[in-house]
Amino acid sequence: MTDTMREIMNPCLPTVGQPGFPHAPEDWTMDLARSLAKAEDIDLREDHWELIRSLHSYFARHQSPVNARELHDALDEKFHPKGGLKYLYGLFPAGPVVQGCRFAGLEIVPGVVDNS
């Protein structure tokens, strides 16, 4: 049974798992992201969700493995009006890519975690 007007009007379009997150992984939910963030003492607000949407979109457009430097540069450029990476580190203290990917249900990008 179709659930939304979008599905009725566009039956050939792929279904969207979470409204507003068209590129999210199939098994990802906003509730999952909230519980992961809560475990790290982060209350997800709209600015956090904007980064998560951006990560979903970036991963959907790029081949795996994602290049860490290119992703950092893309995020810095997208969020430049708000302060770039410095602003994002204020939202995600353990790193916007590491925490952001974890909350977004995406693989952690090689090269952004110090394994030593």
C-alpha positions in Angstrom: 0.0 0.0 0.0 1.3 3.4 -0.9 1.9 5.7 2.0 2.4 9.2 0.5 1.2 11.4 -2.2 4.7 11.3 -3.6 4.5 7.6 -4.2 1.0 7.9 -5.7 2.0 10.7 -8.1 5.4 9.2 -9.0 5.2 5.4 -8.7 8.5 4.8 -10.5 10.6 7.0 -8.1 12.6 5.2 -5.5 11.1 5.2 -2.1 12.5 7.5 0.6 13.3 5.9 4.0 13.1 9.1 6.0 11.3 12.2 4.9 13.9 14.9 4.2 16.7 12.4 4.0 16.5 11.1 0.4 20.0 9.7 0.3 20.0 8.0 3.7 21.1 4.3 3.9 18.1 1.9 3.9 18.5 0.8 7.5 19.1 4.3 8.9 16.5 6.2 10.9 16.4 9.6 12.6 15.7 7.7 15.9 18.8 5.7 15.5 20.9 8.9 15.0 19.2 10.5 18.0 20.1 7.5 20.2 23.7 7.4 19.0 24.0 11.1 19.6 22.4 10.9 23.0 25.0 8.3 24.1 27.6 10.9 23.3 25.8 13.8 25.1 24.8 15.5 21.8 21.2 16.8 21.3 20.7 16.8 17.5 19.4 20.2 16.3 18.7 21.4 12.8 22.3 22.3 12.2 23.3 18.7 13.1 20.7 17.4 10.7 22.0 19.7 7.9 25.4 18.1 8.2 23.9 14.6 8.3 21.9 15.4 5.1 25.1 16.8 3.5 27.0 13.6 4.3 24.3 11.4 2.9 24.2 13.5 -0.3 28.0 13.5 -0.6 28.3 9.7 -0.2 25.5 9.2 -2.7 27.4 11.2 -5.3 30.9 9.8 -4.8 32.5 6.4 -5.3 33.7 4.4 -2.2 36.1 4.8 -0.7 35.5 8.5 -0.1 38.6 10.7 0.0 38.9 12.3 3.4 40.6 15.5 2.2 38.0 16.1 -0.5 35.1 15.5 2.0 36.7 17.9 4.5 37.1 20.5 1.7 33.5 20.0 0.6 32.1 20.4 4.1 34.3 23.5 4.7 33.0 25.1 1.6 29.4 24.2 2.2 29.4 25.5 5.8 31.8 28.4 5.1 29.1 31.1 5.7 28.7 29.7 9.2 32.4 29.2 10.0 33.4 26.1 8.0 35.0 23.2 9.8 35.5 25.3 12.9 31.8 25.6 13.2 31.2 21.9 12.5 33.7 20.9 15.2 31.6 23.0 17.6 28.6 20.8 16.7 30.5 17.5 16.6 33.5 17.8 19.0 34.9 14.3 18.1 35.0 15.4 14.5 32.3 16.3 12.0 33.3 13.5 9.7 33.8 10.8 12.3 30.7 11.6 14.5 28.7 12.8 11.5 29.3 9.6 9.6 28.5 7.5 12.7 25.2 9.3 13.3 24.4 9.3 9.6 24.8 5.5 9.4 27.7 5.8 7.0 31.1 4.1 7.0 33.8 6.1 8.7 36.1 7.6 6.0 39.6 6.0 5.9 42.2 8.5 7.1 40.1 10.5 9.5 40.6 8.3 12.6 44.0 8.0 14.3 44.5 4.3 14.9 47.6 4.7 17.0 
